[in-house]
Amino acid sequence: MEEKIKNLISEIRPMIQSHGGDVEYVALSAQTVQLRLSGACAHCPGAVMTLKHGIEAQLREVIDPNLTVERVD
């Protein structure tokens, strides 16, 4: 499952990078995917929306409906 998550994050990264930010896979702990945001996304008030309604929604749809995303620094 971890490799599938990494691949999906790689597909999402260009969209986030086009907005001046970046996302990095950190770890998978149980059903929680830990991600690090950087660049413009690091302090953006909309970052929670990107994580939950963007990345988490895609991970749940494509890989496992029980996955959750957690932001780490």
CHARMM-style PDB file with segment names, atoms N, HN, CA, C and O in Angstrom:
ATOM      1  N   MET     1       0.826  -1.194   0.000  1.00  0.00      PROA
ATOM      2  CA  MET     1       0.000   0.000   0.000  1.00  0.00      PROA
ATOM      3  C   MET     1       0.870   1.259   0.000  1.00  0.00      PROA
ATOM      4  O   MET     1       0.528   2.256  -0.635  1.00  0.00      PROA
ATOM      5  N   GLU     2       1.981   1.207   0.705  1.00  0.00      PROA
ATOM      6  HN  GLU     2       2.260   0.396   1.220  1.00  0.00      PROA
ATOM      7  CA  GLU     2       2.846   2.386   0.802  1.00  0.00      PROA
ATOM      8  C   GLU     2       3.324   2.840  -0.578  1.00  0.00      PROA
ATOM      9  O   GLU     2       3.370   4.038  -0.859  1.00  0.00      PROA
ATOM     10  N   GLU     3       3.675   1.892  -1.429  1.00  0.00      PROA
ATOM     11  HN  GLU     3       3.637   0.919  -1.201  1.00  0.00      PROA
ATOM     12  CA  GLU     3       4.151   2.240  -2.774  1.00  0.00      PROA
ATOM     13  C   GLU     3       3.033   2.888  -3.601  1.00  0.00      PROA
ATOM     14  O   GLU     3       3.289   3.817  -4.367  1.00  0.00      PROA
ATOM     15  N   LYS     4       1.823   2.409  -3.451  1.00  0.00      PROA
ATOM     16  HN  LYS     4       1.615   1.654  -2.829  1.00  0.00      PROA
ATOM     17  CA  LYS     4       0.680   3.019  -4.151  1.00  0.00      PROA
ATOM     18  C   LYS     4       0.464   4.459  -3.690  1.00  0.00      PROA
ATOM     19  O   LYS     4       0.175   5.344  -4.496  1.00  0.00      PROA
ATOM     20  N   ILE     5       0.606   4.680  -2.396  1.00  0.00      PROA
ATOM     21  HN  ILE     5       0.840   3.961  -1.741  1.00  0.00      PROA
ATOM     22  CA  ILE     5       0.448   6.034  -1.844  1.00  0.00      PROA
ATOM     23  C   ILE     5       1.520   6.955  -2.403  1.00  0.00      PROA
ATOM     24  O   ILE     5       1.220   8.071  -2.828  1.00  0.00      PROA
ATOM     25  N   LYS     6       2.760   6.501  -2.406  1.00  0.00      PROA
ATOM     26  HN  LYS     6       3.003   5.594  -2.061  1.00  0.00      PROA
ATOM     27  CA  LYS     6       3.859   7.307  -2.930  1.00  0.00      PROA
ATOM     28  C   LYS     6       3.628   7.651  -4.401  1.00  0.00      PROA
ATOM     29  O   LYS     6       3.880   8.778  -4.825  1.00  0.00      PROA
ATOM     30  N   ASN     7       3.153   6.687  -5.168  1.00  0.00      PROA
ATOM     31  HN  ASN     7       2.949   5.771  -4.823  1.00  0.00      PROA
ATOM     32  CA  ASN     7       2.896   6.928  -6.585  1.00  0.00      PROA
ATOM     33  C   ASN     7       1.800   7.968  -6.781  1.00  0.00      PROA
ATOM     34  O   ASN     7       1.914   8.834  -7.649  1.00  0.00      PROA
ATOM     35  N   LEU     8       0.746   7.890  -5.986  1.00  0.00      PROA
ATOM     36  HN  LEU     8       0.653   7.187  -5.281  1.00  0.00      PROA
ATOM     37  CA  LEU     8      -0.342   8.858  -6.112  1.00  0.00      PROA
ATOM     38  C   LEU     8       0.126  10.250  -5.697  1.00  0.00      PROA
ATOM     39  O   LEU     8      -0.238  11.238  -6.334  1.00  0.00      PROA
ATOM     40  N   ILE     9       0.921  10.338  -4.649  1.00  0.00      PROA
ATOM     41  HN  ILE     9       1.218   9.535  -4.131  1.00  0.00      PROA
ATOM     42  CA  ILE     9       1.469  11.628  -4.228  1.00  0.00      PROA
ATOM     43  C   ILE     9       2.327  12.208  -5.353  1.00  0.00      PROA
ATOM     44  O   ILE     9       2.287  13.413  -5.600  1.00  0.00      PROA
ATOM     45  N   SER    10       3.095  11.370  -6.031  1.00  0.00      PROA
ATOM     46  HN  SER    10       3.127  10.391  -5.831  1.00  0.00      PROA
ATOM     47  CA  SER    10       3.917  11.827  -7.154  1.00  0.00      PROA
ATOM     48  C   SER    10       3.063  12.396  -8.284  1.00  0.00      PROA
ATOM     49  O   SER    10       3.476  13.336  -8.963  1.00  0.00      PROA
ATOM     50  N   GLU    11       1.888  11.836  -8.483  1.00  0.00      PROA
ATOM     51  HN  GLU    11       1.553  11.072  -7.931  1.00  0.00      PROA
ATOM     52  CA  GLU    11       0.983  12.334  -9.514  1.00  0.00      PROA
ATOM     53  C   GLU    11       0.356  13.673  -9.109  1.00  0.00      PROA
ATOM     54  O   GLU    11       0.079  14.512  -9.966  1.00  0.00      PROA
ATOM     55  N   ILE    12       0.136  13.871  -7.818  1.00  0.00      PROA
ATOM     56  HN  ILE    12       0.361  13.189  -7.122  1.00  0.00      PROA
ATOM     57  CA  ILE    12      -0.499  15.091  -7.301  1.00  0.00      PROA
ATOM     58  C   ILE    12       0.500  16.249  -7.213  1.00  0.00      PROA
ATOM     59  O   ILE    12       0.118  17.409  -7.368  1.00  0.00      PROA
ATOM     60  N   ARG    13       1.757  15.944  -6.968  1.00  0.00      PROA
ATOM     61  HN  ARG    13       2.068  15.002  -6.842  1.00  0.00      PROA
ATOM     62  CA  ARG    13       2.785  16.970  -6.728  1.00  0.00      PROA
ATOM     63  C   ARG    13       2.847  18.077  -7.779  1.00  0.00      PROA
ATOM     64  O   ARG    13       2.937  19.245  -7.403  1.00  0.00      PROA
ATOM     65  N   PRO    14       2.806  17.771  -9.070  1.00  0.00      PROA
ATOM     66  CA  PRO    14       2.908  18.848 -10.058  1.00  0.00      PROA
ATOM     67  C   PRO    14       1.819  19.921  -9.913  1.00  0.00      PROA
ATOM     68  O   PRO    14       2.084  21.103 -10.137  1.00  0.00      PROA
ATOM     69  N   MET    15       0.611  19.522  -9.546  1.00  0.00      PROA
ATOM     70  HN  MET    15       0.396  18.562  -9.364  1.00  0.00      PROA
ATOM     71  CA  MET    15      -0.463  20.489  -9.348  1.00  0.00      PROA
ATOM     72  C   MET    15      -0.127  21.413  -8.175  1.00  0.00      PROA
ATOM     73  O   MET    15      -0.308  22.627  -8.265  1.00  0.00      PROA
ATOM     74  N   ILE    16       0.354  20.843  -7.095  1.00  0.00      PROA
ATOM     75  HN  ILE    16       0.500  19.856  -7.022  1.00  0.00      PROA
ATOM     76  CA  ILE    16       0.700  21.637  -5.915  1.00  0.00      PROA
ATOM     77  C   ILE    16       1.917  22.519  -6.206  1.00  0.00      PROA
ATOM     78  O   ILE    16       1.974  23.671  -5.775  1.00  0.00      PROA
ATOM     79  N   GLN    17       2.873  21.975  -6.932  1.00  0.00      PROA
ATOM     80  HN  GLN    17       2.826  21.040  -7.282  1.00  0.00      PROA
ATOM     81  CA  GLN    17       4.056  22.747  -7.289  1.00  0.00      PROA
ATOM     82  C   GLN    17       3.699  23.921  -8.208  1.00  0.00      PROA
ATOM     83  O   GLN    17       4.351  24.964  -8.159  1.00  0.00      PROA
ATOM     84  N   SER    18       2.689  23.760  -9.027  1.00  0.00      PROA
ATOM     85  HN  SER    18       2.160  22.912  -9.067  1.00  0.00      PROA
ATOM     86  CA  SER    18       2.284  24.848  -9.924  1.00  0.00      PROA
ATOM     87  C   SER    18       1.723  26.042  -9.157  1.00  0.00      PROA
ATOM     88  O   SER    18       1.600  27.136  -9.707  1.00  0.00      PROA
ATOM     89  N   HSD    19       1.384  25.829  -7.888  1.00  0.00      PROA
ATOM     90  HN  HSD    19       1.484  24.940  -7.441  1.00  0.00      PROA
ATOM     91  CA  HSD    19       0.883  26.905  -7.031  1.00  0.00      PROA
ATOM     92  C   HSD    19       1.969  27.417  -6.079  1.00  0.00      PROA
ATOM     93  O   HSD    19       1.686  28.189  -5.163  1.00  0.00      PROA
ATOM     94  N   GLY    20       3.204  26.982  -6.304  1.00  0.00      PROA
ATOM     95  HN  GLY    20       3.433  26.354  -7.048  1.00  0.00      PROA
ATOM     96  CA  GLY    20       4.319  27.465  -5.494  1.00  0.00      PROA
ATOM     97  C   GLY    20       4.603  26.656  -4.243  1.00  0.00      PROA
ATOM     98  O   GLY    20       5.424  27.056  -3.418  1.00  0.00      PROA
ATOM     99  N   GLY    21       3.938  25.533  -4.096  1.00  0.00      PROA
ATOM    100  HN  GLY    21       3.271  25.209  -4.767  1.00  0.00      PROA
ATOM    101  CA  GLY    21       4.147  24.706  -2.910  1.00  0.00      PROA
ATOM    102  C   GLY    21       4.694  23.344  -3.277  1.00  0.00      PROA
ATOM    103  O   GLY    21       5.092  23.103  -4.417  1.00  0.00      PROA
ATOM    104  N   ASP    22       4.709  22.465  -2.306  1.00  0.00      PROA
ATOM    105  HN  ASP    22       4.386  22.660  -1.380  1.00  0.00      PROA
ATOM    106  CA  ASP    22       5.141  21.094  -2.540  1.00  0.00      PROA
ATOM    107  C   ASP    22       4.590  20.205  -1.435  1.00  0.00      PROA
ATOM    108  O   ASP    22       4.254  20.677  -0.349  1.00  0.00      PROA
ATOM    109  N   VAL    23       4.504  18.923  -1.725  1.00  0.00      PROA
ATOM    110  HN  VAL    23       4.777  18.539  -2.607  1.00  0.00      PROA
ATOM    111  CA  VAL    23       4.050  17.938  -0.751  1.00  0.00      PROA
ATOM    112  C   VAL    23       5.038  16.782  -0.769  1.00  0.00      PROA
ATOM    113  O   VAL    23       5.504  16.362  -1.828  1.00  0.00      PROA
ATOM    114  N   GLU    24       5.348  16.276   0.416  1.00  0.00      PROA
ATOM    115  HN  GLU    24       4.970  16.617   1.276  1.00  0.00      PROA
ATOM    116  CA  GLU    24       6.310  15.188   0.550  1.00  0.00      PROA
ATOM    117  C   GLU    24       5.704  14.086   1.412  1.00  0.00      PROA
ATOM    118  O   GLU    24       5.176  14.349   2.493  1.00  0.00      PROA
ATOM    119  N   TYR    25       5.786  12.868   0.932  1.00  0.00      PROA
ATOM    120  HN  TYR    25       6.215  12.655   0.054  1.00  0.00      PROA
ATOM    121  CA  TYR    25       5.372  11.712   1.722  1.00  0.00      PROA
ATOM    122  C   TYR    25       6.386  11.515   2.843  1.00  0.00      PROA
ATOM    123  O   TYR    25       7.594  11.529   2.605  1.00  0.00      PROA
ATOM    124  N   VAL    26       5.892  11.331   4.061  1.00  0.00      PROA
ATOM    125  HN  VAL    26       4.911  11.319   4.253  1.00  0.00      PROA
ATOM    126  CA  VAL    26       6.775  11.117   5.212  1.00  0.00      PROA
ATOM    127  C   VAL    26       6.677   9.673   5.695  1.00  0.00      PROA
ATOM    128  O   VAL    26       7.691   8.983   5.798  1.00  0.00      PROA
ATOM    129  N   ALA    27       5.460   9.214   5.991  1.00  0.00      PROA
ATOM    130  HN  ALA    27       4.636   9.775   5.907  1.00  0.00      PROA
ATOM    131  CA  ALA    27       5.310   7.863   6.530  1.00  0.00      PROA
ATOM    132  C   ALA    27       3.855   7.415   6.466  1.00  0.00      PROA
ATOM    133  O   ALA    27       2.943   8.212   6.249  1.00  0.00      PROA
ATOM    134  N   LEU    28       3.672   6.127   6.661  1.00  0.00      PROA
ATOM    135  HN  LEU    28       4.414   5.479   6.837  1.00  0.00      PROA
ATOM    136  CA  LEU    28       2.344   5.538   6.815  1.00  0.00      PROA
ATOM    137  C   LEU    28       2.325   4.862   8.173  1.00  0.00      PROA
ATOM    138  O   LEU    28       3.139   3.981   8.450  1.00  0.00      PROA
ATOM    139  N   SER    29       1.394   5.276   9.017  1.00  0.00      PROA
ATOM    140  HN  SER    29       0.733   5.992   8.792  1.00  0.00      PROA
ATOM    141  CA  SER    29       1.263   4.710  10.349  1.00  0.00      PROA
ATOM    142  C   SER    29      -0.169   4.227  10.502  1.00  0.00      PROA
ATOM    143  O   SER    29      -1.099   5.029  10.588  1.00  0.00      PROA
ATOM    144  N   ALA    30      -0.340   2.912  10.536  1.00  0.00      PROA
ATOM    145  HN  ALA    30       0.415   2.260  10.466  1.00  0.00      PROA
ATOM    146  CA  ALA    30      -1.680   2.301  10.528  1.00  0.00      PROA
ATOM    147  C   ALA    30      -2.399   2.779   9.268  1.00  0.00      PROA
ATOM    148  O   ALA    30      -1.967   2.460   8.160  1.00  0.00      PROA
ATOM    149  N   GLN    31      -3.478   3.530   9.414  1.00  0.00      PROA
ATOM    150  HN  GLN    31      -3.829   3.789  10.315  1.00  0.00      PROA
ATOM    151  CA  GLN    31      -4.234   4.032   8.257  1.00  0.00      PROA
ATOM    152  C   GLN    31      -4.020   5.531   8.054  1.00  0.00      PROA
ATOM    153  O   GLN    31      -4.785   6.174   7.335  1.00  0.00      PROA
ATOM    154  N   THR    32      -2.987   6.090   8.682  1.00  0.00      PROA
ATOM    155  HN  THR    32      -2.365   5.568   9.266  1.00  0.00      PROA
ATOM    156  CA  THR    32      -2.718   7.519   8.593  1.00  0.00      PROA
ATOM    157  C   THR    32      -1.491   7.780   7.732  1.00  0.00      PROA
ATOM    158  O   THR    32      -0.400   7.271   7.991  1.00  0.00      PROA
ATOM    159  N   VAL    33      -1.704   8.585   6.704  1.00  0.00      PROA
ATOM    160  HN  VAL    33      -2.590   8.999   6.494  1.00  0.00      PROA
ATOM    161  CA  VAL    33      -0.622   8.983   5.811  1.00  0.00      PROA
ATOM    162  C   VAL    33      -0.087  10.320   6.306  1.00  0.00      PROA
ATOM    163  O   VAL    33      -0.832  11.295   6.401  1.00  0.00      PROA
ATOM    164  N   GLN    34       1.189  10.364   6.617  1.00  0.00      PROA
ATOM    165  HN  GLN    34       1.794   9.572   6.540  1.00  0.00      PROA
ATOM    166  CA  GLN    34       1.806  11.590   7.109  1.00  0.00      PROA
ATOM    167  C   GLN    34       2.491  12.295   5.945  1.00  0.00      PROA
ATOM    168  O   GLN    34       3.316  11.713   5.241  1.00  0.00      PROA
ATOM    169  N   LEU    35       2.125  13.570   5.759  1.00  0.00      PROA
ATOM    170  HN  LEU    35       1.454  14.042   6.330  1.00  0.00      PROA
ATOM    171  CA  LEU    35       2.657  14.369   4.667  1.00  0.00      PROA
ATOM    172  C   LEU    35       3.241  15.665   5.196  1.00  0.00      PROA
ATOM    173  O   LEU    35       2.791  16.193   6.213  1.00  0.00      PROA
ATOM    174  N   ARG    36       4.248  16.172   4.496  1.00  0.00      PROA
ATOM    175  HN  ARG    36       4.614  15.743   3.670  1.00  0.00      PROA
ATOM    176  CA  ARG    36       4.860  17.459   4.839  1.00  0.00      PROA
ATOM    177  C   ARG    36       4.596  18.417   3.686  1.00  0.00      PROA
ATOM    178  O   ARG    36       4.851  18.087   2.527  1.00  0.00      PROA
ATOM    179  N   LEU    37       4.089  19.596   4.001  1.00  0.00      PROA
ATOM    180  HN  LEU    37       3.882  19.864   4.942  1.00  0.00      PROA
ATOM    181  CA  LEU    37       3.877  20.638   3.017  1.00  0.00      PROA
ATOM    182  C   LEU    37       4.996  21.649   3.113  1.00  0.00      PROA
ATOM    183  O   LEU    37       5.477  21.948   4.206  1.00  0.00      PROA
ATOM    184  N   SER    38       5.416  22.179   1.974  1.00  0.00      PROA
ATOM    185  HN  SER    38       5.026  21.937   1.086  1.00  0.00      PROA
ATOM    186  CA  SER    38       6.467  23.190   1.977  1.00  0.00      PROA
ATOM    187  C   SER    38       6.156  24.252   0.932  1.00  0.00      PROA
ATOM    188  O   SER    38       5.157  24.171   0.216  1.00  0.00      PROA
ATOM    189  N   GLY    39       7.034  25.249   0.860  1.00  0.00      PROA
ATOM    190  HN  GLY    39       7.845  25.315   1.441  1.00  0.00      PROA
ATOM    191  CA  GLY    39       6.826  26.347  -0.075  1.00  0.00      PROA
ATOM    192  C   GLY    39       5.593  27.147   0.305  1.00  0.00      PROA
ATOM    193  O   GLY    39       5.328  27.368   1.487  1.00  0.00      PROA
ATOM    194  N   ALA    40       4.846  27.576  -0.686  1.00  0.00      PROA
ATOM    195  HN  ALA    40       5.061  27.396  -1.646  1.00  0.00      PROA
ATOM    196  CA  ALA    40       3.658  28.391  -0.445  1.00  0.00      PROA
ATOM    197  C   ALA    40       2.614  27.648   0.391  1.00  0.00      PROA
ATOM    198  O   ALA    40       1.813  28.280   1.080  1.00  0.00      PROA
ATOM    199  N   CYS    41       2.615  26.337   0.339  1.00  0.00      PROA
ATOM    200  HN  CYS    41       3.265  25.823  -0.221  1.00  0.00      PROA
ATOM    201  CA  CYS    41       1.619  25.545   1.075  1.00  0.00      PROA
ATOM    202  C   CYS    41       1.919  25.463   2.574  1.00  0.00      PROA
ATOM    203  O   CYS    41       1.025  25.176   3.370  1.00  0.00      PROA
ATOM    204  N   ALA    42       3.156  25.712   2.953  1.00  0.00      PROA
ATOM    205  HN  ALA    42       3.882  25.945   2.306  1.00  0.00      PROA
ATOM    206  CA  ALA    42       3.556  25.551   4.349  1.00  0.00      PROA
ATOM    207  C   ALA    42       2.776  26.456   5.291  1.00  0.00      PROA
ATOM    208  O   ALA    42       2.496  26.068   6.425  1.00  0.00      PROA
ATOM    209  N   HSD    43       2.421  27.656   4.840  1.00  0.00      PROA
ATOM    210  HN  HSD    43       2.649  27.971   3.919  1.00  0.00      PROA
ATOM    211  CA  HSD    43       1.724  28.607   5.713  1.00  0.00      PROA
ATOM    212  C   HSD    43       0.397  29.071   5.134  1.00  0.00      PROA
ATOM    213  O   HSD    43      -0.198  30.031   5.625  1.00  0.00      PROA
ATOM    214  N   CYS    44      -0.061  28.404   4.110  1.00  0.00      PROA
ATOM    215  HN  CYS    44       0.422  27.624   3.711  1.00  0.00      PROA
ATOM    216  CA  CYS    44      -1.304  28.794   3.447  1.00  0.00      PROA
ATOM    217  C   CYS    44      -2.509  28.378   4.289  1.00  0.00      PROA
ATOM    218  O   CYS    44      -2.574  27.237   4.747  1.00  0.00      PROA
ATOM    219  N   PRO    45      -3.465  29.288   4.500  1.00  0.00      PROA
ATOM    220  CA  PRO    45      -4.655  28.927   5.263  1.00  0.00      PROA
ATOM    221  C   PRO    45      -5.509  27.864   4.554  1.00  0.00      PROA
ATOM    222  O   PRO    45      -6.317  27.188   5.191  1.00  0.00      PROA
ATOM    223  N   GLY    46      -5.329  27.724   3.256  1.00  0.00      PROA
ATOM    224  HN  GLY    46      -4.673  28.274   2.739  1.00  0.00      PROA
ATOM    225  CA  GLY    46      -6.095  26.720   2.507  1.00  0.00      PROA
ATOM    226  C   GLY    46      -5.445  25.348   2.494  1.00  0.00      PROA
ATOM    227  O   GLY    46      -5.960  24.432   1.852  1.00  0.00      PROA
ATOM    228  N   ALA    47      -4.325  25.187   3.187  1.00  0.00      PROA
ATOM    229  HN  ALA    47      -3.906  25.931   3.708  1.00  0.00      PROA
ATOM    230  CA  ALA    47      -3.601  23.914   3.174  1.00  0.00      PROA
ATOM    231  C   ALA    47      -4.435  22.769   3.727  1.00  0.00      PROA
ATOM    232  O   ALA    47      -4.326  21.640   3.248  1.00  0.00      PROA
ATOM    233  N   VAL    48      -5.258  23.038   4.716  1.00  0.00      PROA
ATOM    234  HN  VAL    48      -5.347  23.955   5.105  1.00  0.00      PROA
ATOM    235  CA  VAL    48      -6.118  21.992   5.288  1.00  0.00      PROA
ATOM    236  C   VAL    48      -7.084  21.484   4.223  1.00  0.00      PROA
ATOM    237  O   VAL    48      -7.343  20.284   4.128  1.00  0.00      PROA
ATOM    238  N   MET    49      -7.611  22.401   3.429  1.00  0.00      PROA
ATOM    239  HN  MET    49      -7.401  23.375   3.506  1.00  0.00      PROA
ATOM    240  CA  MET    49      -8.522  22.000   2.343  1.00  0.00      PROA
ATOM    241  C   MET    49      -7.779  21.142   1.324  1.00  0.00      PROA
ATOM    242  O   MET    49      -8.313  20.141   0.846  1.00  0.00      PROA
ATOM    243  N   THR    50      -6.554  21.529   0.993  1.00  0.00      PROA
ATOM    244  HN  THR    50      -6.121  22.342   1.381  1.00  0.00      PROA
ATOM    245  CA  THR    50      -5.753  20.748   0.052  1.00  0.00      PROA
ATOM    246  C   THR    50      -5.516  19.348   0.585  1.00  0.00      PROA
ATOM    247  O   THR    50      -5.636  18.371  -0.154  1.00  0.00      PROA
ATOM    248  N   LEU    51      -5.182  19.243   1.859  1.00  0.00      PROA
ATOM    249  HN  LEU    51      -5.084  20.037   2.460  1.00  0.00      PROA
ATOM    250  CA  LEU    51      -4.916  17.930   2.449  1.00  0.00      PROA
ATOM    251  C   LEU    51      -6.163  17.068   2.546  1.00  0.00      PROA
ATOM    252  O   LEU    51      -6.159  15.915   2.115  1.00  0.00      PROA
ATOM    253  N   LYS    52      -7.219  17.617   3.106  1.00  0.00      PROA
ATOM    254  HN  LYS    52      -7.221  18.553   3.456  1.00  0.00      PROA
ATOM    255  CA  LYS    52      -8.413  16.812   3.386  1.00  0.00      PROA
ATOM    256  C   LYS    52      -9.313  16.609   2.165  1.00  0.00      PROA
ATOM    257  O   LYS    52      -9.722  15.485   1.875  1.00  0.00      PROA
ATOM    258  N   HSD    53      -9.619  17.682   1.461  1.00  0.00      PROA
ATOM    259  HN  HSD    53      -9.287  18.595   1.697  1.00  0.00      PROA
ATOM    260  CA  HSD    53     -10.571  17.584   0.345  1.00  0.00      PROA
ATOM    261  C   HSD    53      -9.895  17.292  -0.979  1.00  0.00      PROA
ATOM    262  O   HSD    53     -10.564  16.981  -1.965  1.00  0.00      PROA
ATOM    263  N   GLY    54      -8.579  17.389  -1.010  1.00  0.00      PROA
ATOM    264  HN  GLY    54      -8.036  17.642  -0.210  1.00  0.00      PROA
ATOM    265  CA  GLY    54      -7.836  17.093  -2.223  1.00  0.00      PROA
ATOM    266  C   GLY    54      -7.113  15.769  -2.115  1.00  0.00      PROA
ATOM    267  O   GLY    54      -7.537  14.770  -2.695  1.00  0.00      PROA
ATOM    268  N   ILE    55      -6.031  15.765  -1.378  1.00  0.00      PROA
ATOM    269  HN  ILE    55      -5.687  16.577  -0.907  1.00  0.00      PROA
ATOM    270  CA  ILE    55      -5.173  14.588  -1.299  1.00  0.00      PROA
ATOM    271  C   ILE    55      -5.856  13.421  -0.591  1.00  0.00      PROA
ATOM    272  O   ILE    55      -5.869  12.306  -1.112  1.00  0.00      PROA
ATOM    273  N   GLU    56      -6.421  13.665   0.586  1.00  0.00      PROA
ATOM    274  HN  GLU    56      -6.410  14.571   1.009  1.00  0.00      PROA
ATOM    275  CA  GLU    56      -7.069  12.577   1.327  1.00  0.00      PROA
ATOM    276  C   GLU    56      -8.214  11.975   0.518  1.00  0.00      PROA
ATOM    277  O   GLU    56      -8.370  10.754   0.478  1.00  0.00      PROA
ATOM    278  N   ALA    57      -9.006  12.810  -0.118  1.00  0.00      PROA
ATOM    279  HN  ALA    57      -8.880  13.802  -0.086  1.00  0.00      PROA
ATOM    280  CA  ALA    57     -10.133  12.311  -0.918  1.00  0.00      PROA
ATOM    281  C   ALA    57      -9.649  11.403  -2.042  1.00  0.00      PROA
ATOM    282  O   ALA    57     -10.259  10.369  -2.314  1.00  0.00      PROA
ATOM    283  N   GLN    58      -8.562  11.784  -2.692  1.00  0.00      PROA
ATOM    284  HN  GLN    58      -8.066  12.624  -2.472  1.00  0.00      PROA
ATOM    285  CA  GLN    58      -8.031  10.949  -3.775  1.00  0.00      PROA
ATOM    286  C   GLN    58      -7.453   9.645  -3.243  1.00  0.00      PROA
ATOM    287  O   GLN    58      -7.661   8.585  -3.834  1.00  0.00      PROA
ATOM    288  N   LEU    59      -6.729   9.717  -2.133  1.00  0.00      PROA
ATOM    289  HN  LEU    59      -6.559  10.577  -1.653  1.00  0.00      PROA
ATOM    290  CA  LEU    59      -6.186   8.491  -1.540  1.00  0.00      PROA
ATOM    291  C   LEU    59      -7.302   7.525  -1.161  1.00  0.00      PROA
ATOM    292  O   LEU    59      -7.190   6.319  -1.381  1.00  0.00      PROA
ATOM    293  N   ARG    60      -8.368   8.056  -0.597  1.00  0.00      PROA
ATOM    294  HN  ARG    60      -8.459   9.036  -0.418  1.00  0.00      PROA
ATOM    295  CA  ARG    60      -9.500   7.208  -0.198  1.00  0.00      PROA
ATOM    296  C   ARG    60     -10.193   6.593  -1.408  1.00  0.00      PROA
ATOM    297  O   ARG    60     -10.593   5.429  -1.378  1.00  0.00      PROA
ATOM    298  N   GLU    61     -10.331   7.368  -2.455  1.00  0.00      PROA
ATOM    299  HN  GLU    61     -10.006   8.314  -2.479  1.00  0.00      PROA
ATOM    300  CA  GLU    61     -11.022   6.881  -3.653  1.00  0.00      PROA
ATOM    301  C   GLU    61     -10.202   5.838  -4.402  1.00  0.00      PROA
ATOM    302  O   GLU    61     -10.739   4.829  -4.858  1.00  0.00      PROA
ATOM    303  N   VAL    62      -8.902   6.083  -4.526  1.00  0.00      PROA
ATOM    304  HN  VAL    62      -8.466   6.903  -4.156  1.00  0.00      PROA
ATOM    305  CA  VAL    62      -8.051   5.235  -5.353  1.00  0.00      PROA
ATOM    306  C   VAL    62      -7.456   4.050  -4.583  1.00  0.00      PROA
ATOM    307  O   VAL    62      -7.320   2.959  -5.137  1.00  0.00      PROA
ATOM    308  N   ILE    63      -7.105   4.258  -3.317  1.00  0.00      PROA
ATOM    309  HN  ILE    63      -7.216   5.143  -2.866  1.00  0.00      PROA
ATOM    310  CA  ILE    63      -6.334   3.230  -2.602  1.00  0.00      PROA
ATOM    311  C   ILE    63      -7.123   2.532  -1.500  1.00  0.00      PROA
ATOM    312  O   ILE    63      -7.260   1.309  -1.522  1.00  0.00      PROA
ATOM    313  N   ASP    64      -7.645   3.291  -0.534  1.00  0.00      PROA
ATOM    314  HN  ASP    64      -7.534   4.285  -0.516  1.00  0.00      PROA
ATOM    315  CA  ASP    64      -8.349   2.674   0.594  1.00  0.00      PROA
ATOM    316  C   ASP    64      -9.260   3.721   1.240  1.00  0.00      PROA
ATOM    317  O   ASP    64      -8.792   4.794   1.621  1.00  0.00      PROA
ATOM    318  N   PRO    65     -10.545   3.422   1.366  1.00  0.00      PROA
ATOM    319  CA  PRO    65     -11.484   4.402   1.934  1.00  0.00      PROA
ATOM    320  C   PRO    65     -11.252   4.708   3.410  1.00  0.00      PROA
ATOM    321  O   PRO    65     -11.866   5.628   3.950  1.00  0.00      PROA
ATOM    322  N   ASN    66     -10.387   3.963   4.063  1.00  0.00      PROA
ATOM    323  HN  ASN    66      -9.888   3.216   3.624  1.00  0.00      PROA
ATOM    324  CA  ASN    66     -10.128   4.186   5.492  1.00  0.00      PROA
ATOM    325  C   ASN    66      -8.896   5.048   5.764  1.00  0.00      PROA
ATOM    326  O   ASN    66      -8.576   5.323   6.920  1.00  0.00      PROA
ATOM    327  N   LEU    67      -8.211   5.470   4.716  1.00  0.00      PROA
ATOM    328  HN  LEU    67      -8.471   5.246   3.777  1.00  0.00      PROA
ATOM    329  CA  LEU    67      -7.012   6.285   4.910  1.00  0.00      PROA
ATOM    330  C   LEU    67      -7.366   7.693   5.370  1.00  0.00      PROA
ATOM    331  O   LEU    67      -8.387   8.255   4.973  1.00  0.00      PROA
ATOM    332  N   THR    68      -6.503   8.250   6.215  1.00  0.00      PROA
ATOM    333  HN  THR    68      -5.674   7.794   6.538  1.00  0.00      PROA
ATOM    334  CA  THR    68      -6.610   9.641   6.600  1.00  0.00      PROA
ATOM    335  C   THR    68      -5.252  10.297   6.378  1.00  0.00      PROA
ATOM    336  O   THR    68      -4.224   9.620   6.344  1.00  0.00      PROA
ATOM    337  N   VAL    69      -5.256  11.608   6.228  1.00  0.00      PROA
ATOM    338  HN  VAL    69      -6.090  12.157   6.256  1.00  0.00      PROA
ATOM    339  CA  VAL    69      -4.019  12.347   6.006  1.00  0.00      PROA
ATOM    340  C   VAL    69      -3.738  13.219   7.209  1.00  0.00      PROA
ATOM    341  O   VAL    69      -4.639  13.857   7.754  1.00  0.00      PROA
ATOM    342  N   GLU    70      -2.487  13.242   7.619  1.00  0.00      PROA
ATOM    343  HN  GLU    70      -1.756  12.724   7.176  1.00  0.00      PROA
ATOM    344  CA  GLU    70      -2.051  14.057   8.742  1.00  0.00      PROA
ATOM    345  C   GLU    70      -0.858  14.889   8.297  1.00  0.00      PROA
ATOM    346  O   GLU    70       0.066  14.383   7.660  1.00  0.00      PROA
ATOM    347  N   ARG    71      -0.888  16.146   8.634  1.00  0.00      PROA
ATOM    348  HN  ARG    71      -1.638  16.557   9.151  1.00  0.00      PROA
ATOM    349  CA  ARG    71       0.206  17.052   8.285  1.00  0.00      PROA
ATOM    350  C   ARG    71       1.266  16.995   9.382  1.00  0.00      PROA
ATOM    351  O   ARG    71       0.952  17.084  10.569  1.00  0.00      PROA
ATOM    352  N   VAL    72       2.520  16.847   8.970  1.00  0.00      PROA
ATOM    353  HN  VAL    72       2.775  16.775   8.006  1.00  0.00      PROA
ATOM    354  CA  VAL    72       3.633  16.866   9.916  1.00  0.00      PROA
ATOM    355  C   VAL    72       4.615  17.943   9.476  1.00  0.00      PROA
ATOM    356  O   VAL    72       4.678  18.300   8.300  1.00  0.00      PROA
ATOM    357  N   ASP    73       5.377  18.455  10.431  1.00  0.00      PROA
ATOM    358  HN  ASP    73       5.326  18.166  11.387  1.00  0.00      PROA
ATOM    359  CA  ASP    73       6.371  19.482  10.115  1.00  0.00      PROA
ATOM    360  C   ASP    73       7.749  18.885   9.982  1.00  0.00      PROA
ATOM    361  OT1 ASP    73       8.711  19.606   9.717  1.00  0.00      PROA
TER     362      ASP     73
END
